[in-house]
Amino acid sequence: MALHLPAIVTLLALLLFVYSFLAVGMARKKYGVAAPATTGHAGFEVVYRVQMNTLEQLVLFLPALWLFSDYISPLWAGLLGFVWLAGRVLYAVSYIKDPKSRGPGFIISFLAVMLLIFGTAIGVVMRIMAGL
């Protein structure tokens, strides 16, 4: 039961990524950028960067979410996961609107993932010190 929240966050993060690659497909069509090209129209490139940055962040986020859930708390992992998701959505919307405005969304999601990573590190050290 306790792992439901991180599981929900994981599913939402995966759906966010699915949305991002579908958006890239639509942008390819809209801006006439045929695969395998990753450059062309600036509008396409922005949507593509949102997808790639989301993928880059997922590599950090998903393991950190589940490790934090195990070593610290599934509840707090889930809550930090929702913060990460909110940051990623803000990042995407802001970046597509104006690439210069992507900072706050990036910072929110980056801080959330860093809390997950460093929190897990503390949890691991505490368990080692406790002999567990």
HELIX and SHEET records of a PDB file:
HELIX    1   1 HIS A    4  TYR A   31  1                                  28    
HELIX    2   2 ALA A   42  TYR A   71  1                                  30    
HELIX    3   3 PRO A   74  LYS A   97  1                                  24    
HELIX    4   4 PRO A   99  SER A  101  5                                   3    
HELIX    5   5 GLY A  103  MET A  129  1                                  27    
END                                                                             
